[in-house]
């Protein structure tokens, strides 16, 4: 049985409907975005394409989890930069953490991530690759036609993740070093204390990070550039840190 058939069977069995989900009046889609204008635009686009679908809106992680707890969805259409609760600031890490949580709880759930920060998904590329449900990525600059193509891909349980650069293989502890250094402004000594590692281990992590990012001491010296600053710039360009 193909991946697509597996996902369709799963949803059909759970919903008790005919497995042709795209024509089913029971098609349910959850849209998550904290920007009301974008949320409304997404809702209208999906409603036009799937007039019989039940499309639910959520603007925070709390709202989304409440909806997911009470209902099964054929597709979760979400932004990455979303707030945890009403009144909180939207963060890319919040959306990534929500994805990781949902991957564990619902391994066959279909997702479409629409975001201006799709590169940030490189942080969880391994988990995306292991996910059994559909997973498509769409930059917010895509045309409506291309967006609907990605929606259709995800609904069928297929994947479209070429927008994530796959050349970088980052270990979790390397990402921790980057976040502690450039998001929290910690020194290597404080990073070692926070990670319960020796300073020597942290220095080794830096050499690995810089090697993967293509930042080398001799090049920086020739060009009169600060190696740590260049590392931060490249890490941000690759979506590894916000």
C-alpha positions in Angstrom: 0.0 0.0 0.0 1.4 3.5 -0.9 1.9 6.3 1.6 -1.0 8.1 0.1 -3.3 5.1 0.6 -2.2 4.7 4.1 -3.0 8.3 5.0 -6.3 8.2 3.2 -7.3 4.9 4.9 -6.3 6.4 8.3 -8.5 9.4 7.9 -11.3 7.5 6.4 -11.4 5.0 9.2 -11.2 7.7 11.9 -13.9 9.9 10.2 -16.1 7.0 9.1 -16.4 8.5 5.6 -15.6 7.5 2.1 -11.8 7.6 1.6 -12.0 10.1 -1.2 -11.3 13.0 1.2 -11.0 15.7 -1.4 -14.7 15.3 -2.4 -16.0 14.4 1.0 -18.4 16.9 2.8 -16.6 15.9 6.0 -13.3 17.5 4.9 -12.1 19.4 7.9 -9.2 21.9 7.8 -7.7 23.9 10.7 -6.0 27.2 9.8 -3.5 28.7 12.4 -2.2 32.3 11.9 -2.2 35.2 14.3 -2.6 37.8 11.6 -6.4 38.3 11.1 -6.0 39.5 7.5 -3.9 36.5 6.4 -6.1 34.1 8.3 -9.2 35.5 6.6 -7.5 35.3 3.2 -6.5 31.7 3.8 -10.0 30.9 4.9 -11.5 32.4 1.8 -9.1 30.7 -0.5 -9.7 27.3 1.0 -13.5 27.8 1.1 -13.5 28.7 -2.6 -11.5 25.6 -3.5 -13.3 23.2 -1.0 -16.9 24.7 -0.6 -18.1 21.7 1.4 -15.2 21.7 3.9 -15.5 22.7 7.5 -12.7 25.2 8.0 -11.8 26.3 11.5 -9.6 29.3 12.5 -7.2 29.6 15.4 -4.8 32.4 16.2 -2.7 30.9 19.0 -1.3 27.5 20.0 -3.7 27.3 22.9 -6.7 27.8 20.6 -5.3 25.3 18.1 -4.7 22.5 20.6 -8.2 23.0 22.0 -9.6 22.5 18.5 -7.4 19.5 17.8 -8.3 17.9 21.1 -12.0 18.1 20.1 -11.8 17.2 16.5 -9.9 15.3 13.8 -8.6 17.4 10.9 -7.7 16.2 7.4 -5.3 19.1 7.2 -3.6 21.6 9.6 -2.7 24.7 7.6 -0.4 26.8 9.8 2.1 29.6 10.0 5.3 29.1 11.9 5.4 32.5 13.7 2.5 32.2 16.1 1.9 33.1 19.8 1.5 30.6 22.6 -1.5 32.4 24.0 -3.5 35.6 23.3 -1.5 38.6 24.2 1.9 36.9 23.8 4.4 37.7 21.0 4.5 35.4 18.0 7.7 33.4 17.8 9.0 31.0 15.1 10.1 28.6 17.8 6.5 28.4 19.1 5.3 27.1 15.8 8.2 24.7 15.5 7.5 23.4 19.1 3.8 22.9 18.2 4.8 20.9 15.1 7.1 18.7 17.2 4.3 18.1 19.7 1.8 17.2 17.0 4.2 14.9 15.2 4.4 12.8 18.4 0.7 12.8 19.1 -0.6 12.5 15.6 2.0 10.7 13.4 -0.3 10.5 10.4 -1.7 14.1 10.5 -1.4 16.1 7.3 0.3 19.5 7.5 0.9 22.5 5.3 3.2 25.1 6.7 2.8 28.5 5.1 5.4 31.0 6.3 7.9 33.7 5.4 10.4 31.7 7.5 10.3 28.2 5.9 14.1 27.9 6.2 13.7 27.6 10.0 12.2 24.1 9.4 15.8 22.9 8.7 16.0 22.7 12.5 13.5 19.7 12.5 14.2 18.3 9.1 14.9 14.8 10.5 11.5 14.8 12.3 9.8 16.0 9.1 11.4 13.2 7.1 10.2 10.6 9.7 6.6 12.0 9.8 4.1 9.5 8.3 1.5 12.0 7.2 1.4 14.6 4.4 3.7 17.6 4.8 4.0 20.5 2.4 5.8 23.8 2.7 4.7 27.0 1.1 6.3 30.4 1.3 3.8 33.2 1.8 4.9 34.7 -1.5 3.5 31.9 -3.5 0.6 32.5 -5.9 -2.9 31.2 -4.9 -2.7 28.6 -7.6 0.7 27.2 -6.4 -0.6 27.4 -2.8 -3.6 25.2 -3.7 -1.3 22.7 -5.4 0.6 22.4 -2.1 -2.6 22.0 -0.2 -3.7 19.2 -2.5 -0.3 17.5 -2.0 -0.6 17.6 1.8 -4.2 16.4 1.7 -3.2 13.4 -0.3 -0.6 12.4 2.3 2.3 13.3 0.1 5.3 15.6 0.8 6.7 18.7 -0.7 9.8 19.9 1.3 12.3 21.0 -1.3 12.1 24.6 0.2 14.2 23.3 3.1 17.9 23.3 2.4 19.1 19.8 3.0 22.8 20.3 2.7 23.2 21.3 6.4 23.1 18.5 9.0 23.0 20.1 12.4 23.0 18.2 15.7 20.6 19.4 18.4 23.5 20.4 20.7 25.0 22.6 18.0 21.6 24.4 17.6 21.6 24.8 21.4 25.0 26.5 21.2 23.8 28.9 18.5 20.6 29.8 20.4 22.4 30.4 23.7 25.1 32.5 22.1 23.1 34.6 19.7 19.6 34.6 21.1 20.5 34.8 24.8 23.9 36.4 24.5 25.8 33.9 26.7 29.5 33.5 26.8 31.1 30.1 26.2 31.6 29.6 29.9 27.9 30.2 30.6 26.9 28.1 27.7 29.0 25.2 29.1 27.2 25.6 32.5 23.8 25.7 30.9 24.5 22.7 28.8 26.3 20.8 31.6 29.3 20.4 29.2 33.0 21.4 29.5 34.2 24.6 27.9 36.4 22.5 25.7 33.3 20.6 24.5 31.6 23.9 23.6 34.7 25.0 21.7 34.5 21.8 19.8 30.9 22.4 19.0 31.9 25.8 17.6 34.4 24.3 15.2 31.8 21.8 14.0 29.2 24.5 13.5 31.6 26.8 11.6 32.8 23.9 9.4 29.2 23.1 8.4 28.4 26.8 7.7 31.7 27.2 5.8 33.1 29.8 8.2 36.9 29.4 8.4 39.5 31.4 10.5 41.9 31.9 7.6 39.2 33.4 5.4 37.9 35.7 8.1 41.5 36.8 8.8 42.2 37.6 5.2 39.0 39.6 4.8 39.3 41.3 8.2 36.0 39.9 9.5 35.1 38.7 12.9 34.6 34.9 12.9 31.8 34.8 15.5 29.9 37.6 13.8 30.1 35.8 10.4 28.9 32.6 12.1 25.9 34.4 13.5 25.1 36.0 10.1 25.3 32.6 8.3 23.2 30.9 11.0 20.5 33.5 10.6 20.6 33.2 6.8 20.1 29.5 7.0 17.2 29.8 9.4 19.0 28.1 12.3 18.3 30.9 14.7 15.7 33.7 14.6 
